[in-house]
């Protein structure tokens, strides 16, 4: 099923259980009214405080995209 990404995809840095640097992808799909979060495959995503703040900000932006009209 083809979907259209919101204004921009976001990458948020995190770490896995072995403290290797990873990232989580996040974007809004306003046409479906959803936010997509893609984490490292078969890994945990560990966020330090600053990374969690970045994740929260990205989620807030994506939520705002859902409530705004699509172009």
mmCIF file as Biopython writes it, N, C-alpha, C and O atoms, coordinates in Angstrom:
data_model
#
loop_
_atom_site.group_PDB
_atom_site.id
_atom_site.type_symbol
_atom_site.label_atom_id
_atom_site.label_alt_id
_atom_site.label_comp_id
_atom_site.label_asym_id
_atom_site.label_entity_id
_atom_site.label_seq_id
_atom_site.pdbx_PDB_ins_code
_atom_site.Cartn_x
_atom_site.Cartn_y
_atom_site.Cartn_z
_atom_site.occupancy
_atom_site.B_iso_or_equiv
_atom_site.auth_seq_id
_atom_site.auth_asym_id
_atom_site.pdbx_PDB_model_num
ATOM 1   N N  . UNK A ? 1  ? 0.842  -1.166 0.000  1.0 0.0 1  A 1 
ATOM 2   C CA . UNK A ? 1  ? 0.000  0.000  0.000  1.0 0.0 1  A 1 
ATOM 3   C C  . UNK A ? 1  ? 0.895  1.241  0.000  1.0 0.0 1  A 1 
ATOM 4   O O  . UNK A ? 1  ? 1.639  1.460  0.956  1.0 0.0 1  A 1 
ATOM 5   N N  . UNK A ? 2  ? 0.836  2.032  -1.031 1.0 0.0 2  A 1 
ATOM 6   C CA . UNK A ? 2  ? 1.687  3.212  -1.085 1.0 0.0 2  A 1 
ATOM 7   C C  . UNK A ? 2  ? 1.215  4.261  -0.092 1.0 0.0 2  A 1 
ATOM 8   O O  . UNK A ? 2  ? 0.018  4.514  0.043  1.0 0.0 2  A 1 
ATOM 9   N N  . UNK A ? 3  ? 2.155  4.856  0.587  1.0 0.0 3  A 1 
ATOM 10  C CA . UNK A ? 3  ? 1.824  5.941  1.510  1.0 0.0 3  A 1 
ATOM 11  C C  . UNK A ? 3  ? 2.713  7.124  1.204  1.0 0.0 3  A 1 
ATOM 12  O O  . UNK A ? 3  ? 3.776  6.992  0.596  1.0 0.0 3  A 1 
ATOM 13  N N  . UNK A ? 4  ? 2.260  8.271  1.633  1.0 0.0 4  A 1 
ATOM 14  C CA . UNK A ? 4  ? 3.037  9.477  1.413  1.0 0.0 4  A 1 
ATOM 15  C C  . UNK A ? 4  ? 3.594  9.933  2.747  1.0 0.0 4  A 1 
ATOM 16  O O  . UNK A ? 4  ? 2.842  10.121 3.704  1.0 0.0 4  A 1 
ATOM 17  N N  . UNK A ? 5  ? 4.894  10.113 2.820  1.0 0.0 5  A 1 
ATOM 18  C CA . UNK A ? 5  ? 5.501  10.584 4.059  1.0 0.0 5  A 1 
ATOM 19  C C  . UNK A ? 5  ? 5.112  12.027 4.293  1.0 0.0 5  A 1 
ATOM 20  O O  . UNK A ? 5  ? 4.775  12.763 3.366  1.0 0.0 5  A 1 
ATOM 21  N N  . UNK A ? 6  ? 5.167  12.412 5.560  1.0 0.0 6  A 1 
ATOM 22  C CA . UNK A ? 6  ? 4.914  13.800 5.909  1.0 0.0 6  A 1 
ATOM 23  C C  . UNK A ? 6  ? 6.007  14.697 5.356  1.0 0.0 6  A 1 
ATOM 24  O O  . UNK A ? 6  ? 6.760  14.291 4.471  1.0 0.0 6  A 1 
ATOM 25  N N  . UNK A ? 7  ? 6.094  15.881 5.860  1.0 0.0 7  A 1 
ATOM 26  C CA . UNK A ? 7  ? 7.045  16.859 5.340  1.0 0.0 7  A 1 
ATOM 27  C C  . UNK A ? 7  ? 8.477  16.341 5.344  1.0 0.0 7  A 1 
ATOM 28  O O  . UNK A ? 7  ? 9.237  16.612 4.414  1.0 0.0 7  A 1 
ATOM 29  N N  . UNK A ? 8  ? 8.850  15.603 6.380  1.0 0.0 8  A 1 
ATOM 30  C CA . UNK A ? 8  ? 10.229 15.101 6.410  1.0 0.0 8  A 1 
ATOM 31  C C  . UNK A ? 8  ? 10.338 13.925 7.366  1.0 0.0 8  A 1 
ATOM 32  O O  . UNK A ? 8  ? 9.659  13.864 8.391  1.0 0.0 8  A 1 
ATOM 33  N N  . UNK A ? 9  ? 11.194 13.012 7.009  1.0 0.0 9  A 1 
ATOM 34  C CA . UNK A ? 9  ? 11.513 11.908 7.907  1.0 0.0 9  A 1 
ATOM 35  C C  . UNK A ? 9  ? 12.570 12.400 8.882  1.0 0.0 9  A 1 
ATOM 36  O O  . UNK A ? 9  ? 13.385 13.258 8.543  1.0 0.0 9  A 1 
ATOM 37  N N  . UNK A ? 10 ? 12.556 11.863 10.075 1.0 0.0 10 A 1 
ATOM 38  C CA . UNK A ? 10 ? 13.513 12.251 11.102 1.0 0.0 10 A 1 
ATOM 39  C C  . UNK A ? 10 ? 14.290 11.016 11.540 1.0 0.0 10 A 1 
ATOM 40  O O  . UNK A ? 10 ? 13.735 9.919  11.592 1.0 0.0 10 A 1 
ATOM 41  N N  . UNK A ? 11 ? 15.574 11.190 11.854 1.0 0.0 11 A 1 
ATOM 42  C CA . UNK A ? 11 ? 16.409 10.115 12.405 1.0 0.0 11 A 1 
ATOM 43  C C  . UNK A ? 11 ? 16.846 10.572 13.785 1.0 0.0 11 A 1 
ATOM 44  O O  . UNK A ? 11 ? 17.416 11.652 13.941 1.0 0.0 11 A 1 
ATOM 45  N N  . UNK A ? 12 ? 16.577 9.750  14.780 1.0 0.0 12 A 1 
ATOM 46  C CA . UNK A ? 12 ? 16.954 10.064 16.151 1.0 0.0 12 A 1 
ATOM 47  C C  . UNK A ? 12 ? 17.999 9.054  16.585 1.0 0.0 12 A 1 
ATOM 48  O O  . UNK A ? 12 ? 17.778 7.846  16.507 1.0 0.0 12 A 1 
ATOM 49  N N  . UNK A ? 13 ? 19.128 9.548  17.038 1.0 0.0 13 A 1 
ATOM 50  C CA . UNK A ? 13 ? 20.226 8.681  17.469 1.0 0.0 13 A 1 
ATOM 51  C C  . UNK A ? 13 ? 19.850 7.980  18.770 1.0 0.0 13 A 1 
ATOM 52  O O  . UNK A ? 13 ? 19.230 8.574  19.652 1.0 0.0 13 A 1 
ATOM 53  N N  . UNK A ? 14 ? 20.229 6.720  18.876 1.0 0.0 14 A 1 
ATOM 54  C CA . UNK A ? 14 ? 20.056 5.940  20.099 1.0 0.0 14 A 1 
ATOM 55  C C  . UNK A ? 14 ? 21.191 4.924  20.147 1.0 0.0 14 A 1 
ATOM 56  O O  . UNK A ? 14 ? 22.109 4.982  19.329 1.0 0.0 14 A 1 
ATOM 57  N N  . UNK A ? 15 ? 21.136 4.009  21.083 1.0 0.0 15 A 1 
ATOM 58  C CA . UNK A ? 15 ? 22.130 2.943  21.196 1.0 0.0 15 A 1 
ATOM 59  C C  . UNK A ? 15 ? 21.408 1.620  21.395 1.0 0.0 15 A 1 
ATOM 60  O O  . UNK A ? 15 ? 20.274 1.597  21.874 1.0 0.0 15 A 1 
ATOM 61  N N  . UNK A ? 16 ? 22.047 0.531  21.036 1.0 0.0 16 A 1 
ATOM 62  C CA . UNK A ? 16 ? 21.464 -0.779 21.286 1.0 0.0 16 A 1 
ATOM 63  C C  . UNK A ? 16 ? 21.950 -1.301 22.635 1.0 0.0 16 A 1 
ATOM 64  O O  . UNK A ? 16 ? 22.619 -0.579 23.375 1.0 0.0 16 A 1 
ATOM 65  N N  . UNK A ? 17 ? 21.625 -2.524 22.950 1.0 0.0 17 A 1 
ATOM 66  C CA . UNK A ? 17 ? 21.976 -3.102 24.251 1.0 0.0 17 A 1 
ATOM 67  C C  . UNK A ? 17 ? 23.492 -3.201 24.465 1.0 0.0 17 A 1 
ATOM 68  O O  . UNK A ? 17 ? 23.957 -3.225 25.605 1.0 0.0 17 A 1 
ATOM 69  N N  . UNK A ? 18 ? 24.255 -3.259 23.379 1.0 0.0 18 A 1 
ATOM 70  C CA . UNK A ? 18 ? 25.714 -3.326 23.482 1.0 0.0 18 A 1 
ATOM 71  C C  . UNK A ? 18 ? 26.358 -1.948 23.344 1.0 0.0 18 A 1 
ATOM 72  O O  . UNK A ? 18 ? 27.568 -1.832 23.152 1.0 0.0 18 A 1 
ATOM 73  N N  . UNK A ? 19 ? 25.534 -0.912 23.445 1.0 0.0 19 A 1 
ATOM 74  C CA . UNK A ? 19 ? 25.968 0.483  23.365 1.0 0.0 19 A 1 
ATOM 75  C C  . UNK A ? 19 ? 26.530 0.883  22.000 1.0 0.0 19 A 1 
ATOM 76  O O  . UNK A ? 19 ? 27.297 1.840  21.892 1.0 0.0 19 A 1 
ATOM 77  N N  . UNK A ? 20 ? 26.143 0.143  20.961 1.0 0.0 20 A 1 
ATOM 78  C CA . UNK A ? 20 ? 26.510 0.539  19.604 1.0 0.0 20 A 1 
ATOM 79  C C  . UNK A ? 20 ? 25.547 1.640  19.161 1.0 0.0 20 A 1 
ATOM 80  O O  . UNK A ? 20 ? 24.356 1.594  19.470 1.0 0.0 20 A 1 
ATOM 81  N N  . UNK A ? 21 ? 26.066 2.618  18.443 1.0 0.0 21 A 1 
ATOM 82  C CA . UNK A ? 21 ? 25.236 3.709  17.961 1.0 0.0 21 A 1 
ATOM 83  C C  . UNK A ? 21 ? 24.254 3.207  16.906 1.0 0.0 21 A 1 
ATOM 84  O O  . UNK A ? 21 ? 24.651 2.548  15.944 1.0 0.0 21 A 1 
ATOM 85  N N  . UNK A ? 22 ? 22.995 3.515  17.085 1.0 0.0 22 A 1 
ATOM 86  C CA . UNK A ? 22 ? 21.919 3.152  16.163 1.0 0.0 22 A 1 
ATOM 87  C C  . UNK A ? 22 ? 21.083 4.396  15.913 1.0 0.0 22 A 1 
ATOM 88  O O  . UNK A ? 22 ? 21.418 5.478  16.396 1.0 0.0 22 A 1 
ATOM 89  N N  . UNK A ? 23 ? 20.007 4.251  15.169 1.0 0.0 23 A 1 
ATOM 90  C CA . UNK A ? 23 ? 19.061 5.348  15.031 1.0 0.0 23 A 1 
ATOM 91  C C  . UNK A ? 23 ? 17.660 4.790  14.850 1.0 0.0 23 A 1 
ATOM 92  O O  . UNK A ? 23 ? 17.466 3.654  14.415 1.0 0.0 23 A 1 
ATOM 93  N N  . UNK A ? 24 ? 16.694 5.621  15.198 1.0 0.0 24 A 1 
ATOM 94  C CA . UNK A ? 24 ? 15.285 5.307  15.039 1.0 0.0 24 A 1 
ATOM 95  C C  . UNK A ? 24 ? 14.742 6.268  13.993 1.0 0.0 24 A 1 
ATOM 96  O O  . UNK A ? 24 ? 15.019 7.467  14.048 1.0 0.0 24 A 1 
ATOM 97  N N  . UNK A ? 25 ? 13.980 5.758  13.052 1.0 0.0 25 A 1 
ATOM 98  C CA . UNK A ? 25 ? 13.338 6.601  12.042 1.0 0.0 25 A 1 
ATOM 99  C C  . UNK A ? 25 ? 11.930 6.947  12.486 1.0 0.0 25 A 1 
ATOM 100 O O  . UNK A ? 25 ? 11.242 6.126  13.091 1.0 0.0 25 A 1 
ATOM 101 N N  . UNK A ? 26 ? 11.509 8.153  12.187 1.0 0.0 26 A 1 
ATOM 102 C CA . UNK A ? 26 ? 10.188 8.621  12.602 1.0 0.0 26 A 1 
ATOM 103 C C  . UNK A ? 26 ? 9.642  9.555  11.536 1.0 0.0 26 A 1 
ATOM 104 O O  . UNK A ? 26 ? 10.335 10.472 11.098 1.0 0.0 26 A 1 
ATOM 105 N N  . UNK A ? 27 ? 8.404  9.327  11.115 1.0 0.0 27 A 1 
ATOM 106 C CA . UNK A ? 27 ? 7.761  10.269 10.220 1.0 0.0 27 A 1 
ATOM 107 C C  . UNK A ? 27 ? 6.253  10.155 10.344 1.0 0.0 27 A 1 
ATOM 108 O O  . UNK A ? 27 ? 5.717  9.126  10.755 1.0 0.0 27 A 1 
ATOM 109 N N  . UNK A ? 28 ? 5.589  11.232 9.981  1.0 0.0 28 A 1 
ATOM 110 C CA . UNK A ? 28 ? 4.129  11.280 10.012 1.0 0.0 28 A 1 
ATOM 111 C C  . UNK A ? 28 ? 3.599  10.953 8.624  1.0 0.0 28 A 1 
ATOM 112 O O  . UNK A ? 28 ? 4.204  11.309 7.612  1.0 0.0 28 A 1 
ATOM 113 N N  . UNK A ? 29 ? 2.458  10.270 8.592  1.0 0.0 29 A 1 
ATOM 114 C CA . UNK A ? 29 ? 1.738  10.006 7.347  1.0 0.0 29 A 1 
ATOM 115 C C  . UNK A ? 29 ? 0.353  10.606 7.537  1.0 0.0 29 A 1 
ATOM 116 O O  . UNK A ? 29 ? -0.584 9.902  7.914  1.0 0.0 29 A 1 
ATOM 117 N N  . UNK A ? 30 ? 0.216  11.919 7.273  1.0 0.0 30 A 1 
ATOM 118 C CA . UNK A ? 30 ? -1.054 12.596 7.530  1.0 0.0 30 A 1 
ATOM 119 C C  . UNK A ? 30 ? -2.243 11.984 6.787  1.0 0.0 30 A 1 
ATOM 120 O O  . UNK A ? 30 ? -3.358 11.976 7.309  1.0 0.0 30 A 1 
ATOM 121 N N  . UNK A ? 31 ? -2.018 11.478 5.586  1.0 0.0 31 A 1 
ATOM 122 C CA . UNK A ? 31 ? -3.132 10.904 4.823  1.0 0.0 31 A 1 
ATOM 123 C C  . UNK A ? 31 ? -3.763 9.703  5.526  1.0 0.0 31 A 1 
ATOM 124 O O  . UNK A ? 31 ? -4.940 9.407  5.321  1.0 0.0 31 A 1 
ATOM 125 N N  . UNK A ? 32 ? -2.977 9.014  6.355  1.0 0.0 32 A 1 
ATOM 126 C CA . UNK A ? 32 ? -3.490 7.869  7.112  1.0 0.0 32 A 1 
ATOM 127 C C  . UNK A ? 32 ? -3.731 8.210  8.578  1.0 0.0 32 A 1 
ATOM 128 O O  . UNK A ? 32 ? -4.341 7.431  9.310  1.0 0.0 32 A 1 
ATOM 129 N N  . UNK A ? 33 ? -3.251 9.373  9.001  1.0 0.0 33 A 1 
ATOM 130 C CA . UNK A ? 33 ? -3.400 9.770  10.399 1.0 0.0 33 A 1 
ATOM 131 C C  . UNK A ? 33 ? -2.535 8.962  11.347 1.0 0.0 33 A 1 
ATOM 132 O O  . UNK A ? 33 ? -2.932 8.693  12.481 1.0 0.0 33 A 1 
ATOM 133 N N  . UNK A ? 34 ? -1.342 8.571  10.881 1.0 0.0 34 A 1 
ATOM 134 C CA . UNK A ? 34 ? -0.467 7.749  11.719 1.0 0.0 34 A 1 
ATOM 135 C C  . UNK A ? 34 ? 0.941  8.329  11.777 1.0 0.0 34 A 1 
ATOM 136 O O  . UNK A ? 34 ? 1.340  9.130  10.931 1.0 0.0 34 A 1 
ATOM 137 N N  . UNK A ? 35 ? 1.678  7.908  12.790 1.0 0.0 35 A 1 
ATOM 138 C CA . UNK A ? 35 ? 3.103  8.196  12.912 1.0 0.0 35 A 1 
ATOM 139 C C  . UNK A ? 35 ? 3.819  6.860  12.830 1.0 0.0 35 A 1 
ATOM 140 O O  . UNK A ? 35 ? 3.464  5.915  13.535 1.0 0.0 35 A 1 
ATOM 141 N N  . UNK A ? 36 ? 4.822  6.779  11.973 1.0 0.0 36 A 1 
ATOM 142 C CA . UNK A ? 36 ? 5.581  5.548  11.777 1.0 0.0 36 A 1 
ATOM 143 C C  . UNK A ? 36 ? 6.898  5.677  12.533 1.0 0.0 36 A 1 
ATOM 144 O O  . UNK A ? 36 ? 7.611  6.671  12.397 1.0 0.0 36 A 1 
ATOM 145 N N  . UNK A ? 37 ? 7.210  4.662  13.327 1.0 0.0 37 A 1 
ATOM 146 C CA . UNK A ? 37 ? 8.457  4.609  14.080 1.0 0.0 37 A 1 
ATOM 147 C C  . UNK A ? 37 ? 9.168  3.319  13.688 1.0 0.0 37 A 1 
ATOM 148 O O  . UNK A ? 37 ? 8.633  2.228  13.886 1.0 0.0 37 A 1 
ATOM 149 N N  . UNK A ? 38 ? 10.370 3.440  13.133 1.0 0.0 38 A 1 
ATOM 150 C CA . UNK A ? 38 ? 11.137 2.283  12.705 1.0 0.0 38 A 1 
ATOM 151 C C  . UNK A ? 38 ? 12.401 2.207  13.557 1.0 0.0 38 A 1 
ATOM 152 O O  . UNK A ? 38 ? 13.251 3.096  13.508 1.0 0.0 38 A 1 
ATOM 153 N N  . UNK A ? 39 ? 12.509 1.142  14.330 1.0 0.0 39 A 1 
ATOM 154 C CA . UNK A ? 39 ? 13.645 0.943  15.228 1.0 0.0 39 A 1 
ATOM 155 C C  . UNK A ? 39 ? 14.597 -0.084 14.621 1.0 0.0 39 A 1 
ATOM 156 O O  . UNK A ? 39 ? 14.238 -0.784 13.675 1.0 0.0 39 A 1 
ATOM 157 N N  . UNK A ? 40 ? 15.813 -0.175 15.166 1.0 0.0 40 A 1 
ATOM 158 C CA . UNK A ? 40 ? 16.759 -1.181 14.666 1.0 0.0 40 A 1 
ATOM 159 C C  . UNK A ? 40 ? 16.147 -2.589 14.741 1.0 0.0 40 A 1 
ATOM 160 O O  . UNK A ? 40 ? 15.491 -2.944 15.720 1.0 0.0 40 A 1 
ATOM 161 N N  . UNK A ? 41 ? 16.372 -3.359 13.713 1.0 0.0 41 A 1 
ATOM 162 C CA . UNK A ? 41 ? 15.809 -4.714 13.637 1.0 0.0 41 A 1 
ATOM 163 C C  . UNK A ? 41 ? 16.364 -5.590 14.758 1.0 0.0 41 A 1 
ATOM 164 O O  . UNK A ? 41 ? 17.577 -5.660 14.956 1.0 0.0 41 A 1 
ATOM 165 N N  . UNK A ? 42 ? 15.484 -6.247 15.477 1.0 0.0 42 A 1 
ATOM 166 C CA . UNK A ? 42 ? 15.835 -7.206 16.533 1.0 0.0 42 A 1 
ATOM 167 C C  . UNK A ? 42 ? 16.758 -6.615 17.589 1.0 0.0 42 A 1 
ATOM 168 O O  . UNK A ? 42 ? 17.561 -7.336 18.181 1.0 0.0 42 A 1 
ATOM 169 N N  . UNK A ? 43 ? 16.656 -5.341 17.827 1.0 0.0 43 A 1 
ATOM 170 C CA . UNK A ? 43 ? 17.493 -4.669 18.822 1.0 0.0 43 A 1 
ATOM 171 C C  . UNK A ? 43 ? 16.604 -3.867 19.763 1.0 0.0 43 A 1 
ATOM 172 O O  . UNK A ? 43 ? 15.474 -3.513 19.425 1.0 0.0 43 A 1 
ATOM 173 N N  . UNK A ? 44 ? 17.123 -3.594 20.924 1.0 0.0 44 A 1 
ATOM 174 C CA . UNK A ? 44 ? 16.475 -2.622 21.790 1.0 0.0 44 A 1 
ATOM 175 C C  . UNK A ? 44 ? 16.996 -1.249 21.402 1.0 0.0 44 A 1 
ATOM 176 O O  . UNK A ? 44 ? 18.102 -1.123 20.877 1.0 0.0 44 A 1 
ATOM 177 N N  . UNK A ? 45 ? 16.214 -0.239 21.657 1.0 0.0 45 A 1 
ATOM 178 C CA . UNK A ? 45 ? 16.652 1.127  21.388 1.0 0.0 45 A 1 
ATOM 179 C C  . UNK A ? 45 ? 16.756 1.835  22.729 1.0 0.0 45 A 1 
ATOM 180 O O  . UNK A ? 45 ? 15.749 2.102  23.385 1.0 0.0 45 A 1 
ATOM 181 N N  . UNK A ? 46 ? 17.984 2.134  23.127 1.0 0.0 46 A 1 
ATOM 182 C CA . UNK A ? 46 ? 18.240 2.795  24.409 1.0 0.0 46 A 1 
ATOM 183 C C  . UNK A ? 46 ? 18.507 4.269  24.154 1.0 0.0 46 A 1 
ATOM 184 O O  . UNK A ? 46 ? 19.338 4.628  23.320 1.0 0.0 46 A 1 
ATOM 185 N N  . UNK A ? 47 ? 17.796 5.112  24.877 1.0 0.0 47 A 1 
ATOM 186 C CA . UNK A ? 47 ? 17.930 6.551  24.701 1.0 0.0 47 A 1 
ATOM 187 C C  . UNK A ? 47 ? 18.512 7.176  25.959 1.0 0.0 47 A 1 
ATOM 188 O O  . UNK A ? 47 ? 17.981 6.995  27.055 1.0 0.0 47 A 1 
ATOM 189 N N  . UNK A ? 48 ? 19.603 7.910  25.797 1.0 0.0 48 A 1 
ATOM 190 C CA . UNK A ? 48 ? 20.103 8.731  26.888 1.0 0.0 48 A 1 
ATOM 191 C C  . UNK A ? 48 ? 19.200 9.956  26.985 1.0 0.0 48 A 1 
ATOM 192 O O  . UNK A ? 48 ? 18.369 10.188 26.107 1.0 0.0 48 A 1 
ATOM 193 N N  . UNK A ? 49 ? 19.358 10.725 28.030 1.0 0.0 49 A 1 
ATOM 194 C CA . UNK A ? 49 ? 18.453 11.846 28.283 1.0 0.0 49 A 1 
ATOM 195 C C  . UNK A ? 49 ? 18.323 12.770 27.062 1.0 0.0 49 A 1 
ATOM 196 O O  . UNK A ? 49 ? 17.208 13.060 26.629 1.0 0.0 49 A 1 
ATOM 197 N N  . UNK A ? 50 ? 19.424 13.222 26.518 1.0 0.0 50 A 1 
ATOM 198 C CA . UNK A ? 50 ? 19.387 14.137 25.367 1.0 0.0 50 A 1 
ATOM 199 C C  . UNK A ? 50 ? 18.731 13.478 24.157 1.0 0.0 50 A 1 
ATOM 200 O O  . UNK A ? 50 ? 17.999 14.131 23.414 1.0 0.0 50 A 1 
ATOM 201 N N  . UNK A ? 51 ? 18.990 12.197 23.959 1.0 0.0 51 A 1 
ATOM 202 C CA . UNK A ? 51 ? 18.376 11.474 22.842 1.0 0.0 51 A 1 
ATOM 203 C C  . UNK A ? 51 ? 16.866 11.356 23.053 1.0 0.0 51 A 1 
ATOM 204 O O  . UNK A ? 51 ? 16.094 11.476 22.101 1.0 0.0 51 A 1 
ATOM 205 N N  . UNK A ? 52 ? 16.450 11.123 24.286 1.0 0.0 52 A 1 
ATOM 206 C CA . UNK A ? 52 ? 15.019 11.035 24.590 1.0 0.0 52 A 1 
ATOM 207 C C  . UNK A ? 52 ? 14.336 12.388 24.367 1.0 0.0 52 A 1 
ATOM 208 O O  . UNK A ? 52 ? 13.200 12.445 23.896 1.0 0.0 52 A 1 
ATOM 209 N N  . UNK A ? 53 ? 15.023 13.452 24.702 1.0 0.0 53 A 1 
ATOM 210 C CA . UNK A ? 53 ? 14.484 14.799 24.452 1.0 0.0 53 A 1 
ATOM 211 C C  . UNK A ? 53 ? 14.316 15.012 22.947 1.0 0.0 53 A 1 
ATOM 212 O O  . UNK A ? 53 ? 13.308 15.566 22.511 1.0 0.0 53 A 1 
ATOM 213 N N  . UNK A ? 54 ? 15.293 14.577 22.154 1.0 0.0 54 A 1 
ATOM 214 C CA . UNK A ? 54 ? 15.191 14.679 20.695 1.0 0.0 54 A 1 
ATOM 215 C C  . UNK A ? 54 ? 14.036 13.840 20.155 1.0 0.0 54 A 1 
ATOM 216 O O  . UNK A ? 54 ? 13.329 14.268 19.243 1.0 0.0 54 A 1 
ATOM 217 N N  . UNK A ? 55 ? 13.844 12.647 20.714 1.0 0.0 55 A 1 
ATOM 218 C CA . UNK A ? 55 ? 12.734 11.794 20.302 1.0 0.0 55 A 1 
ATOM 219 C C  . UNK A ? 55 ? 11.408 12.469 20.622 1.0 0.0 55 A 1 
ATOM 220 O O  . UNK A ? 55 ? 10.502 12.477 19.789 1.0 0.0 55 A 1 
ATOM 221 N N  . UNK A ? 56 ? 11.285 13.032 21.815 1.0 0.0 56 A 1 
ATOM 222 C CA . UNK A ? 56 ? 10.054 13.718 22.201 1.0 0.0 56 A 1 
ATOM 223 C C  . UNK A ? 56 ? 9.770  14.882 21.254 1.0 0.0 56 A 1 
ATOM 224 O O  . UNK A ? 56 ? 8.630  15.075 20.834 1.0 0.0 56 A 1 
ATOM 225 N N  . UNK A ? 57 ? 10.800 15.659 20.917 1.0 0.0 57 A 1 
ATOM 226 C CA . UNK A ? 57 ? 10.610 16.793 20.010 1.0 0.0 57 A 1 
ATOM 227 C C  . UNK A ? 57 ? 10.159 16.320 18.629 1.0 0.0 57 A 1 
ATOM 228 O O  . UNK A ? 57 ? 9.283  16.929 18.014 1.0 0.0 57 A 1 
ATOM 229 N N  . UNK A ? 58 ? 10.759 15.236 18.146 1.0 0.0 58 A 1 
ATOM 230 C CA . UNK A ? 58 ? 10.379 14.694 16.840 1.0 0.0 58 A 1 
ATOM 231 C C  . UNK A ? 58 ? 8.941  14.180 16.867 1.0 0.0 58 A 1 
ATOM 232 O O  . UNK A ? 58 ? 8.200  14.367 15.901 1.0 0.0 58 A 1 
ATOM 233 N N  . UNK A ? 59 ? 8.541  13.536 17.959 1.0 0.0 59 A 1 
ATOM 234 C CA . UNK A ? 59 ? 7.158  13.078 18.088 1.0 0.0 59 A 1 
ATOM 235 C C  . UNK A ? 59 ? 6.193  14.254 18.118 1.0 0.0 59 A 1 
ATOM 236 O O  . UNK A ? 59 ? 5.142  14.207 17.480 1.0 0.0 59 A 1 
ATOM 237 N N  . UNK A ? 60 ? 6.536  15.304 18.850 1.0 0.0 60 A 1 
ATOM 238 C CA . UNK A ? 60 ? 5.685  16.498 18.893 1.0 0.0 60 A 1 
ATOM 239 C C  . UNK A ? 60 ? 5.508  17.091 17.498 1.0 0.0 60 A 1 
ATOM 240 O O  . UNK A ? 60 ? 4.401  17.474 17.120 1.0 0.0 60 A 1 
ATOM 241 N N  . UNK A ? 61 ? 6.601  17.167 16.729 1.0 0.0 61 A 1 
ATOM 242 C CA . UNK A ? 61 ? 6.519  17.691 15.362 1.0 0.0 61 A 1 
ATOM 243 C C  . UNK A ? 61 ? 5.641  16.803 14.482 1.0 0.0 61 A 1 
ATOM 244 O O  . UNK A ? 61 ? 4.832  17.301 13.699 1.0 0.0 61 A 1 
ATOM 245 N N  . UNK A ? 62 ? 5.802  15.495 14.615 1.0 0.0 62 A 1 
ATOM 246 C CA . UNK A ? 62 ? 5.005  14.570 13.802 1.0 0.0 62 A 1 
ATOM 247 C C  . UNK A ? 62 ? 3.534  14.647 14.162 1.0 0.0 62 A 1 
ATOM 248 O O  . UNK A ? 62 ? 2.675  14.585 13.282 1.0 0.0 62 A 1 
ATOM 249 N N  . UNK A ? 63 ? 3.235  14.780 15.442 1.0 0.0 63 A 1 
ATOM 250 C CA . UNK A ? 63 ? 1.842  14.925 15.879 1.0 0.0 63 A 1 
ATOM 251 C C  . UNK A ? 63 ? 1.231  16.195 15.297 1.0 0.0 63 A 1 
ATOM 252 O O  . UNK A ? 63 ? 0.078  16.192 14.866 1.0 0.0 63 A 1 
ATOM 253 N N  . UNK A ? 64 ? 2.002  17.276 15.284 1.0 0.0 64 A 1 
ATOM 254 C CA . UNK A ? 64 ? 1.519  18.531 14.713 1.0 0.0 64 A 1 
ATOM 255 C C  . UNK A ? 64 ? 1.221  18.363 13.218 1.0 0.0 64 A 1 
ATOM 256 O O  . UNK A ? 64 ? 0.269  18.951 12.706 1.0 0.0 64 A 1 
ATOM 257 N N  . UNK A ? 65 ? 2.027  17.568 12.526 1.0 0.0 65 A 1 
ATOM 258 C CA . UNK A ? 65 ? 1.770  17.316 11.097 1.0 0.0 65 A 1 
ATOM 259 C C  . UNK A ? 65 ? 0.459  16.584 10.890 1.0 0.0 65 A 1 
ATOM 260 O O  . UNK A ? 65 ? -0.234 16.829 9.903  1.0 0.0 65 A 1 
ATOM 261 N N  . UNK A ? 66 ? 0.107  15.694 11.801 1.0 0.0 66 A 1 
ATOM 262 C CA . UNK A ? 66 ? -1.141 14.942 11.646 1.0 0.0 66 A 1 
ATOM 263 C C  . UNK A ? 66 ? -2.355 15.838 11.745 1.0 0.0 66 A 1 
ATOM 264 O O  . UNK A ? 66 ? -3.361 15.613 11.071 1.0 0.0 66 A 1 
ATOM 265 N N  . UNK A ? 67 ? -2.261 16.860 12.588 1.0 0.0 67 A 1 
ATOM 266 C CA . UNK A ? 67 ? -3.424 17.710 12.788 1.0 0.0 67 A 1 
ATOM 267 C C  . UNK A ? 67 ? -3.475 18.871 11.800 1.0 0.0 67 A 1 
ATOM 268 O O  . UNK A ? 67 ? -4.450 19.622 11.785 1.0 0.0 67 A 1 
ATOM 269 N N  . UNK A ? 68 ? -2.428 19.032 10.964 1.0 0.0 68 A 1 
ATOM 270 C CA . UNK A ? 68 ? -2.452 20.093 9.978  1.0 0.0 68 A 1 
ATOM 271 C C  . UNK A ? 68 ? -2.993 19.561 8.648  1.0 0.0 68 A 1 
ATOM 272 O O  . UNK A ? 68 ? -2.843 18.378 8.343  1.0 0.0 68 A 1 
ATOM 273 N N  . UNK A ? 69 ? -3.614 20.424 7.869  1.0 0.0 69 A 1 
ATOM 274 C CA . UNK A ? 69 ? -4.144 19.952 6.574  1.0 0.0 69 A 1 
ATOM 275 C C  . UNK A ? 69 ? -3.014 19.556 5.636  1.0 0.0 69 A 1 
ATOM 276 O O  . UNK A ? 69 ? -1.943 20.162 5.642  1.0 0.0 69 A 1 
ATOM 277 N N  . UNK A ? 70 ? -3.266 18.532 4.831  1.0 0.0 70 A 1 
ATOM 278 C CA . UNK A ? 70 ? -2.259 18.065 3.873  1.0 0.0 70 A 1 
ATOM 279 C C  . UNK A ? 70 ? -2.332 18.886 2.607  1.0 0.0 70 A 1 
ATOM 280 O O  . UNK A ? 70 ? -3.386 19.409 2.245  1.0 0.0 70 A 1 
ATOM 281 N N  . UNK A ? 71 ? -1.214 18.991 1.949  1.0 0.0 71 A 1 
ATOM 282 C CA . UNK A ? 71 ? -1.150 19.777 0.702  1.0 0.0 71 A 1 
ATOM 283 C C  . UNK A ? 71 ? -1.574 18.956 -0.487 1.0 0.0 71 A 1 
ATOM 284 O O  . UNK A ? 71 ? -1.581 19.456 -1.612 1.0 0.0 71 A 1 
#
